[in-house]
Every structure is written in structure tokens, then in C-alpha cells.
Amino acid sequence: MKLPRALLCLALACAVPATAEAARPRADPAYARALAAVTRDPPRDAQHPARNRQLVIDSHGAQMNALFFQAAGAGPHPTMLLLHGLPGNERNLDLAQAVRRAGWNVLTFTYRGAWGSGGDFSLANAIEDTHAALAFLRSRGAIRDYGVDERRLVVAGHSMGGYMAAQEAAGDATDPRMPARRVHPPLAGLVLLDAWNIAGDAAQVRAAGAAGRARLVAGLDDFGHSLHGATPESVADEVIADGPGWSLPALAPRLRWTPVLTLTALHGGAEGNRATTAALRRAGAQVTARELDSDHPFADHRIALAAEVVRWLRGIEASR
């Protein structure tokens, strides 16, 4: 999804130079090791080679296209569920490959109605589809056949997928101080890649009335033929009608027990992502925040993006 032009201008106007925290940690040994994993191929494991495995995942009777990046080695492996944005022109498959080189499985999929998956697309459906994909990873079949370590499951999402990931993680979170009968271990972490705070845009569009809706529709100009059952107009109307309930900062209290990495694009959704980071910190969440001097799809910082993600994942892996 391209940020609507009016909202992008607002984000740029409010952007400030990157802080020391936001700057690339060139002298950080962990970052250097992550960068090496991102840019170098590992030796081939002849007995358990890395594999790409195509599959379909059921969501409410519709079949969603999916691709599983299976890591080399006998496993089980820590696993990432990687969610794309709206409509998904940037699928972040290079990130999936880098994460696999670092020893993680990655599951990617396209929501109902998106890019040939069955059914119709909507934001509400995408929330349900994310839940279905995570349920698949936690299934006995996936654990057995794909080498999924359900104790080390991370959900990551870009743009709209960032909201979907956060919504799923918030619904899955459990206070570790309270006794709970869980069927599955809790998620090991959450990665937000310039995530979309839908409620923030909904408030601005509602305040601007018809002109705001027209600007939002105009900003959704990259759908092409990627979505079935949805148009820029239908998505804009869904944002206006239901978007106020889809707030990233409002999820923060439920995410305070989940480690979070938030990567912000300085020339993308910086303002909204800073607000989300601030809300997470106020809630007491274990949050790592970085800003990259790039645009919303991180078009010119793909290696830095992957290195930041891999470095953080290695910290998660070591803590389990």
C-alpha cells in the first residue's frame, strides 16, 4: 500500500532527524554477525537442504496461496509468519530468504481474494486470515512436516500486515504471572515493519469528510488486478466504517508481555510508528525500535532491514 499522499505529507512534515537509537549500529558486533548472515549463503546441508514448499491454507472455506521457506537442518526450527501489506506489491520475499539463511523457517501467504487466493478481500477478512495462518503453523501436521518449533514462533508484518500481526499477537498474549491453560506456547515475538495504524488514518479521513475519502481512494492507486472483491472505494469505506476500532497504540497494553521489534521508515509512516512505539513503552513492553532512512517499502534499505530483523531474531532465539 502507498500511504495516501496527504497523510504521507503530514508524516514527512513531522519527521525529525534520526536519533542515536535510530542510527545503524555499525560498531555493534551482533549487527555485524547478522549482516554476515544476511549477505552470505550458508553451506548446503545435503541431508536436510533448505526448501521452498508451496501449499494452500484454508480460511473460512477459501484456499489461500502460501509459500513455506523451510530452513536447512534437521529441525525443528524457529519460525516466522510474515504478512504482506495492501495490496502486497512488496511481498518482502528477500527478507524471508535472509531470515531462512539465519536458520529460521518463514511462512508467507496471500490473504483471501489477494493475488489469486480464493474468496474476497477485505481488511476484516485479512484479520481472520492471519489467525488461520498462525493456526496452521501450530497444527500437528505443520510441526511434524515442516519442522516448526512452536515455542519459537514470531509474527511479522509490513504496513497493513503490521496491524494484522499486532492484532494477532495481542489476542494471543497471556500474562505470564497468571495461571492459564494454553493449548499452545505463547508467541515468542512480534515484528512491525512501518506498520499501518488504521485507526489514525480513519480519524483523519472522517474529520475531512468527502474530501478525505477522495484523498484516501486516490492514495490506494496500486491495486491493479491484485484483489478480488475489493476496490479502492470499498477499502476506503471499510477504513471509515471500521477503522476506528483498529488502533495500533490501543493494542499496546495487551502486548506488554510480548517482545516487539518496530522498524520505522523515516520517509514513510514515521509519525504513526513513533506513536505506537511510545504507547508500547508506556505499557511496559519489551520493545526495540529502529528508524531507517528510507521510504515505506524500505526500497533502498533492504539489506539494513534484513540485518536488523535477523539481529533481533537471534536475541529472541537465545532467550528461549
C-alpha atoms as one frame of an Amber mdcrd trajectory, in Angstrom:
protein
   0.000   0.000   0.000   1.195   3.507  -0.755   0.483   5.870   2.083  -2.257
   8.298   0.975  -0.490  11.398  -0.343  -1.995  13.805   2.193  -1.059  11.527
   5.081   2.416  10.946   3.681   2.994  14.696   3.515   1.931  15.005   7.132
   4.321  12.230   8.150   7.198  13.886   6.307   6.431  17.252   7.832   6.558
  15.757  11.312   9.674  13.678  10.700  12.791  14.546  12.638  16.398  13.502
  12.054  17.231  10.001  13.200  18.355   9.749  16.794  21.309   7.737  18.082
  18.881   4.897  18.710  17.661   5.097  15.133  21.104   5.171  13.547  22.534
   1.970  12.125  24.648   0.374  14.895  27.766  -0.103  12.745  30.006  -0.923
  15.709  27.604  -3.447  17.208  29.121  -6.958  16.913  25.654  -8.548  16.928
  24.673  -6.368  13.994  27.861  -7.306  12.139  27.124 -11.012  12.633  23.549
 -10.520  11.452  24.766  -8.628   8.395  27.058 -11.527   7.525  24.143 -13.969
   7.789  22.055 -11.752   5.539  24.685 -11.411   2.799  26.384 -14.839   2.764
  24.967 -18.207   1.733  25.389 -20.981   4.318  26.914 -24.337   3.358  24.466
 -26.752   1.780  23.079 -29.387   4.115  22.909 -32.465   1.884  20.675 -34.443
   4.230  18.297 -31.610   5.154  18.609 -28.881   2.486  16.702 -25.640   2.521
  13.498 -25.982   0.502  10.662 -23.891  -0.889   7.343 -25.661  -0.328   4.148
 -24.429  -1.937   0.921 -25.076  -0.060  -2.593 -23.788   0.470  -4.141 -22.779
   3.790  -7.873 -22.883   4.442  -9.532 -19.757   5.781 -13.294 -19.897   6.229
 -13.695 -22.270   3.317 -11.399 -20.404   0.919  -7.956 -21.607  -0.127  -5.102
 -19.139   0.409  -1.901 -19.492  -1.609   1.171 -19.868   0.601   4.892 -20.497
   0.313   6.905 -22.047   3.124  10.630 -21.230   3.234  11.996 -24.272   5.061
  15.364 -23.781   6.737  18.244 -26.186   6.290  18.976 -28.703   9.016  17.053
 -31.414  10.797  14.975 -29.016  12.856  12.700 -28.192  14.454  13.414 -24.560
  13.582  12.194 -21.259  14.950   9.579 -19.948  12.529   8.317 -16.571  11.344
   4.866 -15.848   9.928   5.475 -12.951   7.501   2.472 -10.831   6.459   2.406
  -8.536   3.451   0.691  -5.177   3.169  -2.056  -3.734   0.998  -2.260  -4.981
  -1.704   1.110  -6.739  -1.381   3.174  -5.408  -4.280   6.091  -5.549  -1.824
   5.984  -9.120  -0.551   9.296  -8.962   1.397  10.419 -12.290  -0.015  14.049
 -11.137   0.121  13.550 -10.703   3.855  12.104 -14.218   4.040  15.207 -15.580
   2.307  17.538 -13.704   4.672  15.670 -14.950   7.726  15.907 -18.503   6.388
  19.669 -18.121   5.862  19.793 -17.265   9.561  18.208 -20.649  10.378  14.526
 -19.745  10.622  11.561 -21.123   8.714   9.299 -18.489   7.167   5.668 -18.842
   6.102   4.296 -16.302   3.636   0.782 -16.307   2.197  -1.698 -14.095   0.382
  -4.946 -13.167   2.107  -8.319 -14.268   0.784  -9.008 -12.557  -2.521  -5.410
 -11.321  -2.877  -3.114 -12.387  -5.707  -5.143 -15.432  -6.727  -6.130 -16.754
  -3.314  -9.757 -17.863  -3.112 -12.533 -15.743  -1.673 -12.899 -11.967  -1.385
 -10.505  -9.483   0.123 -11.341  -7.136   2.965  -9.438  -5.793   5.949 -11.717
  -7.712   8.298 -11.093 -10.904   6.329  -7.340 -10.316   6.498  -7.538 -10.354
  10.301  -9.254 -13.750  10.143  -6.778 -14.997   7.529  -3.833 -14.138   9.771
  -5.387 -16.191  12.548  -5.875 -19.104  10.154  -2.227 -18.968   9.037  -0.941
 -18.971  12.617  -3.283 -21.870  13.441  -1.764 -23.772  10.535   1.763 -23.253
  11.897   0.626 -24.540  15.275  -1.051 -27.614  13.823   0.377 -31.071  14.491
   0.852 -31.531  10.748   2.934 -28.368  10.282   5.063 -29.104  13.333   5.734
 -32.619  12.009   6.046 -31.997   8.264   7.693 -28.552   8.197   9.878 -28.671
  11.294   8.127 -25.831  13.131   9.261 -25.130  16.691   6.079 -23.759  18.222
   7.996 -22.449  21.255   9.771 -20.007  18.933   7.066 -18.546  16.713   7.260
 -14.897  15.673   4.650 -12.939  13.713   5.921 -10.135  11.468   4.062  -7.762
   9.188   4.675  -4.844   6.866   2.282  -1.888   6.590  -1.263  -3.326   6.762
   0.328  -6.652   7.641   1.903  -4.938  10.630  -1.513  -4.164  12.037  -2.656
  -7.727  11.333   0.430  -9.102  13.109  -0.107  -6.874  16.138  -3.794  -7.746
  16.325  -2.945 -11.440  16.284  -0.184 -11.084  18.876  -2.417  -9.039  21.166
  -5.133 -11.667  21.006  -2.615 -14.412  21.696  -0.826 -12.737  24.628  -1.123
 -14.118  28.134   0.024 -12.554  31.395   2.832 -14.922  32.491   2.034 -14.166
  36.131  -1.438 -15.643  35.818  -2.181 -19.371  35.593  -3.533 -20.194  32.172
  -4.449 -23.339  30.308  -2.917 -22.722  26.920  -3.131 -25.227  24.114  -0.011
 -23.713  22.514   3.016 -21.823  23.831   2.687 -18.029  23.535   4.241 -16.207
  20.613   7.951 -15.526  21.012   7.785 -12.067  19.452   6.259  -9.508  17.115
   7.932  -7.560  14.276   6.323  -4.358  12.959   7.698  -3.063   9.645   6.459
   0.521   9.199   3.102  -0.752  10.413  -0.199   0.903   9.466  -2.215   2.342
  12.327  -5.566   2.094  10.552  -7.415   4.000  13.265  -5.149   7.014  12.826
  -5.973   7.290   9.128  -9.650   6.649   9.818  -9.773   9.609  12.208  -8.161
  11.949   9.681 -10.395  10.810   6.835 -13.544  11.091   8.928 -12.592  14.585
  10.016 -12.106  15.661   6.400 -15.430  14.210   5.193 -15.938  13.569   1.495
 -12.657  15.239   0.589 -10.807  12.946   2.992 -12.423   9.876   1.486 -11.492
  11.040  -2.013  -7.853  11.506  -0.946  -7.767   8.050   0.628  -9.231   6.449
  -2.501  -6.692   8.298  -4.650  -3.888   7.085  -2.397  -4.923   3.454  -2.932
  -3.762   3.637  -6.540  -1.618   0.496  -6.708  -4.226  -2.270  -6.538  -4.133
  -3.188 -10.229  -5.858  -6.570 -10.552  -4.407  -7.919  -7.302  -7.568  -8.019
  -5.171 -10.806  -9.894  -5.813 -13.977  -8.482  -4.306 -12.329  -5.218  -3.266
 -11.698  -1.810  -4.803 -10.039   1.361  -3.513 -13.530   2.623  -2.754 -14.579
  -0.463  -0.779 -11.364  -0.455   1.255 -11.710   3.271   1.947 -15.288   2.734
   3.123 -14.130  -0.106   5.382 -11.444   2.152   6.881 -14.035   4.859   7.536
 -16.631   2.482   8.994 -14.494   0.046  10.983 -11.049   1.632  11.099 -11.561
   3.474  14.416 -11.523   0.079  16.122  -8.204  -0.909  14.524  -5.733   1.107
  16.574  -2.124   0.003  16.971  -1.418   2.118  20.084  -4.572   0.744  21.727
  -3.127  -2.780  21.447  -0.053  -1.835  23.487  -1.341  -2.904  26.939  -2.022
  -6.412  25.615   1.445  -6.601  24.058   3.408  -5.783  27.196   4.456  -9.433
  27.650   5.496  -9.915  24.010   8.957  -8.822  22.792   8.468  -6.337  19.944
  10.755  -5.060  17.182   9.430  -1.994  15.397  11.258  -0.763  12.289  10.128
   2.619  11.046  10.659   4.200   7.637  11.749   7.804   8.179  10.099   8.832
   4.883   7.046   6.614   5.321   4.832   6.185   8.365   7.273   7.658  10.885
   4.806   9.712  12.888   2.332   6.888  13.436   5.039   4.354  14.234   6.632
   6.645  16.791   3.264   6.932  18.492   2.954   3.152  18.547   6.453   2.770
  19.990   5.675   5.345  22.680   2.462   3.511  23.589   4.322   0.201  23.850
   6.901   1.736  26.150   4.260   3.337  28.350   2.658  -0.103  28.654   5.955
  -1.572  29.807   6.561  -3.676  26.691   9.992  -5.031  25.824  10.348  -3.017
  22.602  13.322  -2.474  20.303  12.790   0.487  17.963  14.853   1.445  14.930
  14.322   4.000  12.190  15.770   3.580   8.709  16.352   6.497   6.351  14.085
   5.000   3.714  10.560   5.034   2.306   7.531   2.963   3.256   8.624  -0.232
   1.405  12.255   0.279   2.549  13.141   0.299  -1.143  16.755   1.434  -0.699
  17.489  -0.198   2.661  16.633  -3.848   2.088  19.922  -5.221   3.451  19.782
  -2.992   6.533  16.162  -4.046   7.075  17.075  -7.726   6.950  20.103  -7.270
   9.207  18.043  -5.506  11.860  15.409  -8.251  11.783  17.956 -11.088  11.914
  19.868  -9.484  14.769  16.669  -9.174  16.801  15.551 -12.717  15.953  18.849
 -14.093  17.205  18.230 -12.382  20.511  14.784 -13.992  20.669  16.243 -17.385
  19.788  18.885 -17.121  22.504  16.279 -16.272  25.142  14.201 -19.416  24.563
